[in-house]
Amino acid sequence: MAEVLKPGGKVHIMGIGGFGMNPIARVMRQMGYTVTGCDLIESPLIAPLRDAGITVEIGHSPAHLETYQPDALVISSAIPKDNTEVAKARELKIPVYKRSDILGLLMADRKGIAVAGTHGKTTTSALLAWTLDVCELDPSFIVGGVLNNVRVNARAGKGEPFVIEADEYDRMFMGLKPKIAIVTTLEHDHPDMFESLADVEALFTEFVGLLGDEGLLVAGVGEHGARKLADRRREAGLPVVTYGLNNGDWTAADIRPNAEGGMSFTAMKSGKEAGSISLRLPGLHNVQNALAVIAVVDALGVDINKAAMGLSTFTGVGRRFEVKGEAQGVTIIDDYAHHPTAIRATLDAARLRFVEQSIWAVWQPHTYSRTKTLLDEFAASFFEADHVIITDVYRSRDVETFGIGPDDILARMQYHRDACHIPTLDEVVEYLETNVQPGDVVIVMSAGDATQVADRLLEGLRGESG
């Protein structure tokens, strides 16, 4: 591939408006490639690419290959194999690569740091990239969300570190070439790909194998952590560092909420105080994410007190407990949580931050397959919410409903005094506008299109809608 693709070459990217492909386009452009792309819809991520000088077409067409004459075609996992543009590329003998192939190429000559796990990938990789930047290591990074500090999701730096959010879906991370790998958590997810937790663990074992004998595994050893992976690697005499709130090589002591709405704690290395950390991010799960970052920067030889400056100034990632605003005394938050553990962590963080307020949880189930597989876990995830609204299921890539729906979840939520199913997003916004009170907190949790509820509610309460 290196002979085909190198800075100065031309690449055409299909699915360029998605969070997977969009940052690749940005980094390759900054590295000196000529980048063009296409997508089926005009997503919000496309305009910034055009501003950066990247030509983007709406719609897929074989004519793109004749127009732009790329050296290679890069496709997202959502592009079917029988797509006419892909077929034309093969006919013209233009190499076709997946996202994982390109990511492996981009990080090959750098100190690749891959951040993997069922939860926490986006925030941890973003927090790590920002902290390394504050520590003047000028990292490259590709993250599945927009860093609030710099308003981009990717950048080609001149330094040695290259931070990549490593996605297990469709085995994407198996194309990477990491020198350091973080594994935050391991749980059963993506049931359309993994039949069981054992399948997830087997793939992550393969992923850790990419480190070879010299690469460093940084493993979370909390409730849903990667302890098995860490234990196997340590037993083999290979490099590993562990972290967790209460156990591991790195732990946290004196954990407490702070005036910034985040968490403060003392970082402990092998039981000894290593530094005081203050985050603007809420929740115990973000303390764990910060410990992963601390373990990596320490392994890179960075002074923890210098790293603490980066940790304390990080303002988060879009759609990860993102406070959209306040109107009529109502605080509105947008979050990506779509797995039971993530929902619990988000609501626990909200309760730590908003101790006395009434919390509304608006949840859009994501895929019927996940909803059915984790049905009981979902039903038990909302204890910290005072009011729960469940929308219709967001189908995404599912081709069937598996005979499951919101009412099946509600039937298992008899413990909750106020939980209901409101089918459409329009009805959800109308219901909230009528029922929320000053001082309330509304958290919209969705990996689908329900994110619009947060914006529309904010506009409605401000009198800006219509």
Residue pairs with C-beta under 8 A, 6 or more apart in sequence:
1 72
1 95
1 97
1 101
1 105
2 105
2 108
4 71
4 72
4 95
5 11
5 33
5 71
5 72
5 97
5 102
5 105
7 31
7 32
7 33
8 32
8 33
8 34
9 33
9 34
9 71
9 72
10 33
10 34
10 35
10 36
10 68
10 69
10 70
10 71
10 72
11 28
11 33
11 34
11 35
11 36
11 70
11 71
11 72
11 73
11 74
12 35
12 36
12 37
12 38
12 64
12 65
12 68
12 70
12 72
12 73
12 74
13 21
13 24
13 25
13 35
13 36
13 37
13 38
13 73
13 74
13 75
14 21
14 37
14 38
14 39
14 60
14 73
14 74
14 75
14 76
14 79
14 83
14 85
14 86
15 21
15 37
15 39
15 75
15 76
15 78
15 79
16 22
16 25
16 37
16 38
16 39
16 46
16 49
16 54
16 56
17 37
17 39
17 41
17 42
17 43
17 45
17 46
17 56
18 39
18 43
18 45
18 76
18 78
19 45
19 144
19 145
19 153
20 76
20 77
20 99
20 144
20 167
20 172
21 37
21 74
21 76
21 99
22 43
22 45
22 46
22 49
22 153
22 154
23 142
23 143
23 144
23 153
23 154
24 74
24 99
24 102
24 103
24 106
24 142
24 154
25 35
25 37
25 49
25 54
26 48
26 49
26 52
26 54
26 152
26 153
26 154
26 155
26 156
27 106
27 140
27 142
27 154
27 155
27 156
28 35
28 102
28 106
29 35
29 49
29 52
29 53
29 54
30 155
30 156
31 106
31 156
35 54
36 54
36 55
36 56
36 57
36 64
36 68
36 70
37 49
37 54
37 55
37 56
37 57
38 56
38 57
38 58
38 59
38 60
38 61
38 64
38 85
39 46
39 56
39 58
40 58
40 59
40 60
41 58
42 58
45 153
46 56
48 152
49 56
50 56
55 68
57 64
60 79
60 83
60 84
60 85
61 84
61 85
62 84
62 85
62 87
62 88
64 85
65 73
65 85
65 88
65 89
65 92
65 94
70 94
71 94
71 95
72 94
72 95
72 96
72 97
73 85
73 86
73 89
73 94
73 95
73 96
73 97
74 96
74 97
74 98
74 99
74 101
74 102
75 83
75 86
75 96
75 97
75 98
75 99
76 99
77 98
77 99
77 169
77 170
77 172
78 397
79 86
80 86
86 96
89 95
89 96
90 96
98 172
98 175
99 172
99 175
100 171
100 172
100 173
100 174
100 175
100 176
101 175
103 142
103 164
103 172
103 175
103 176
104 175
104 176
104 177
106 140
106 142
106 162
107 140
107 162
107 164
107 176
107 177
107 178
108 177
110 140
110 160
110 161
110 162
111 160
111 161
111 162
111 179
111 180
111 300
112 162
112 164
112 176
112 177
112 178
112 179
112 180
113 128
113 161
113 162
113 163
113 164
113 178
113 179
113 180
113 181
113 182
113 296
114 164
114 166
114 173
114 176
114 178
114 180
114 181
114 182
114 207
115 121
115 124
115 125
115 128
115 163
115 164
115 165
115 166
115 181
115 182
115 184
115 292
116 166
116 167
116 168
116 173
116 181
116 182
116 183
116 184
116 204
116 207
117 124
117 182
117 183
117 184
117 185
117 186
117 220
117 226
118 184
118 185
118 186
118 187
118 189
118 200
118 224
118 339
118 341
119 184
119 185
119 187
119 224
119 285
119 339
119 341
119 342
119 345
120 184
120 185
120 220
120 285
120 288
120 289
120 292
121 144
121 165
121 166
121 167
121 184
122 143
122 144
122 145
122 165
122 317
122 320
122 336
123 145
123 281
123 286
123 289
123 316
123 317
123 320
124 182
124 184
124 289
124 292
124 293
125 141
125 143
125 144
125 163
125 164
125 165
126 141
126 143
126 145
126 147
126 314
126 316
126 317
127 281
127 289
127 290
127 293
127 310
127 311
127 314
128 163
128 182
128 292
128 293
128 296
128 297
129 139
129 141
129 143
129 147
129 155
129 163
130 147
130 149
130 150
130 310
130 313
130 314
131 293
131 297
131 307
131 310
131 311
131 314
132 138
132 139
132 159
132 161
132 163
132 297
132 300
132 302
132 310
133 139
133 157
133 310
134 306
134 307
134 309
134 310
134 313
135 297
135 302
135 306
135 307
135 309
135 310
137 157
137 159
137 160
137 161
137 300
137 302
138 157
138 158
138 159
139 157
139 159
139 161
139 162
139 163
140 155
140 156
140 157
140 159
140 161
140 162
140 163
141 154
141 155
141 157
141 162
141 163
141 164
142 153
142 154
142 163
142 164
142 165
143 153
143 154
143 163
143 165
143 317
144 153
144 165
144 167
145 153
145 317
145 318
145 319
145 320
145 336
146 152
146 153
146 317
146 318
147 153
147 317
148 315
148 316
148 317
148 318
148 322
149 313
149 314
149 315
161 300
164 176
164 178
166 172
166 173
166 176
166 178
166 181
166 207
167 173
168 190
168 200
168 203
168 204
168 207
169 190
169 193
170 193
171 203
173 207
174 203
174 206
174 207
174 210
176 210
177 210
178 210
178 211
178 215
179 211
179 214
179 215
179 216
180 211
180 215
180 216
180 217
180 218
180 296
180 299
181 207
181 208
181 210
181 211
181 215
181 216
181 217
181 218
182 218
182 219
182 220
182 292
182 295
182 296
183 204
183 207
183 208
183 217
183 218
183 219
183 220
183 225
183 226
183 229
184 220
184 225
184 226
184 288
184 289
184 292
185 220
185 222
185 224
185 225
185 226
185 341
186 197
186 200
186 201
186 204
186 224
186 225
186 226
186 228
186 229
187 197
187 200
187 224
187 339
187 341
188 194
188 196
188 197
188 200
188 373
188 374
189 200
189 339
189 370
190 370
191 369
191 370
191 372
191 373
191 374
192 367
192 369
192 370
192 397
192 398
194 200
194 203
201 228
201 229
204 226
204 229
205 229
205 232
208 217
208 229
208 233
211 217
211 238
211 239
213 238
214 239
215 239
216 239
216 240
216 241
216 299
217 229
217 230
217 233
217 238
217 239
217 240
217 241
218 240
218 241
218 242
218 243
218 292
218 295
218 296
218 299
219 225
219 226
219 227
219 229
219 230
219 233
219 240
219 241
219 242
219 243
220 226
220 242
220 243
220 244
220 248
220 288
220 292
221 227
221 230
221 242
221 243
221 244
221 247
221 248
222 244
222 245
222 288
224 341
225 244
227 242
230 240
230 242
233 239
233 240
234 240
241 249
241 250
241 295
241 299
242 248
242 249
242 250
243 249
243 250
243 251
243 288
243 291
243 292
243 294
243 295
244 250
244 251
244 288
244 291
245 251
245 252
245 255
245 284
245 287
245 288
245 291
248 291
249 269
249 270
249 295
250 267
250 268
250 269
250 274
250 291
250 294
250 295
250 298
251 268
251 271
251 291
252 265
252 266
252 267
252 268
252 277
252 287
252 288
252 291
253 265
253 266
253 268
253 273
254 264
254 265
254 266
255 263
255 264
255 265
255 284
255 287
256 263
256 264
256 265
257 263
257 264
257 282
257 352
257 353
258 264
258 278
258 279
260 278
260 279
260 280
261 280
261 282
261 353
262 278
262 279
262 280
262 281
262 282
262 286
263 278
263 279
263 281
263 282
263 283
263 284
263 286
263 287
263 352
264 276
264 277
264 278
264 279
265 276
265 277
265 287
265 290
266 273
266 274
266 275
266 276
266 277
267 273
267 274
267 275
267 276
267 277
267 290
267 291
267 294
267 304
268 274
269 298
274 294
274 298
274 304
275 294
275 304
275 305
275 307
275 308
276 308
277 290
277 294
277 308
277 311
277 312
278 308
278 311
278 312
279 286
279 287
279 290
279 311
279 312
279 314
280 312
280 313
280 314
280 315
280 316
281 289
281 290
281 314
281 316
281 321
282 321
282 349
282 350
282 352
282 353
283 321
283 345
283 346
283 348
283 349
283 352
284 345
284 348
284 349
284 352
285 345
285 348
285 349
286 349
290 311
293 307
293 311
294 304
294 307
294 311
297 304
297 307
298 304
298 307
316 322
319 334
319 335
319 336
319 451
320 335
320 336
321 333
321 335
321 346
321 349
321 350
322 333
322 334
322 335
323 331
323 332
323 333
324 332
324 333
324 334
324 454
324 455
324 458
325 331
325 332
325 458
326 332
327 458
327 461
327 462
328 436
328 438
328 461
328 462
329 437
329 438
329 439
329 440
330 436
330 437
330 438
330 439
330 440
330 441
330 442
330 457
330 461
331 354
331 357
331 440
331 441
331 442
332 441
332 442
332 444
332 454
332 457
332 458
332 461
333 350
333 441
333 442
333 443
333 444
333 454
334 444
334 451
334 454
334 455
335 346
335 443
335 444
335 445
335 446
336 342
336 445
336 446
336 447
337 343
337 345
337 346
337 363
337 445
338 364
338 365
338 366
338 370
338 445
338 446
338 447
338 448
339 370
339 374
340 374
340 377
340 378
340 380
340 381
341 377
341 381
342 445
343 361
343 363
343 378
343 381
343 382
343 445
344 381
344 383
344 384
346 443
346 445
347 359
347 361
347 381
347 382
347 383
347 384
347 385
347 443
348 384
350 359
350 384
350 441
350 443
351 359
351 384
354 441
357 439
357 440
357 441
358 386
358 387
358 437
358 439
358 440
358 441
359 384
359 385
359 386
359 387
359 440
359 441
359 443
360 385
360 386
360 387
360 388
360 389
360 432
360 436
360 440
360 441
360 442
360 443
361 382
361 385
361 387
361 388
361 389
361 443
361 445
362 389
362 391
362 428
362 432
362 442
362 443
362 444
362 445
362 446
362 450
362 453
363 382
363 388
363 389
363 390
363 391
363 445
363 446
364 390
364 391
364 392
364 393
364 394
364 444
364 445
364 446
364 447
364 448
364 449
364 450
365 371
365 378
365 390
365 391
365 392
365 393
365 394
365 406
365 409
366 393
366 394
366 396
366 446
366 447
366 448
367 393
367 394
367 395
367 396
367 397
367 398
368 393
368 395
368 398
368 400
368 401
368 402
368 404
369 398
369 402
371 378
371 393
371 402
371 404
371 405
371 409
372 402
372 403
372 404
375 404
375 408
375 409
375 412
376 412
378 409
379 409
379 412
379 413
380 412
382 388
382 413
382 416
382 419
383 415
383 416
385 416
385 443
386 418
387 418
387 419
388 413
388 416
388 418
388 419
388 420
389 419
389 420
389 421
389 422
389 428
389 431
389 432
390 406
390 409
390 410
390 419
390 420
390 421
390 422
391 406
391 421
391 422
391 423
391 424
391 425
391 428
391 450
392 405
392 406
392 423
392 424
393 401
393 404
393 405
393 406
394 446
394 447
394 448
394 449
394 450
396 447
396 448
406 421
407 421
410 419
410 420
410 421
413 419
422 428
422 431
425 449
425 450
425 452
425 453
425 456
428 450
428 453
429 453
429 456
429 457
429 460
432 442
432 453
432 457
433 457
433 460
433 461
436 442
436 461
442 454
442 457
444 450
444 451
444 453
444 454
444 457
446 453
456 465
459 465
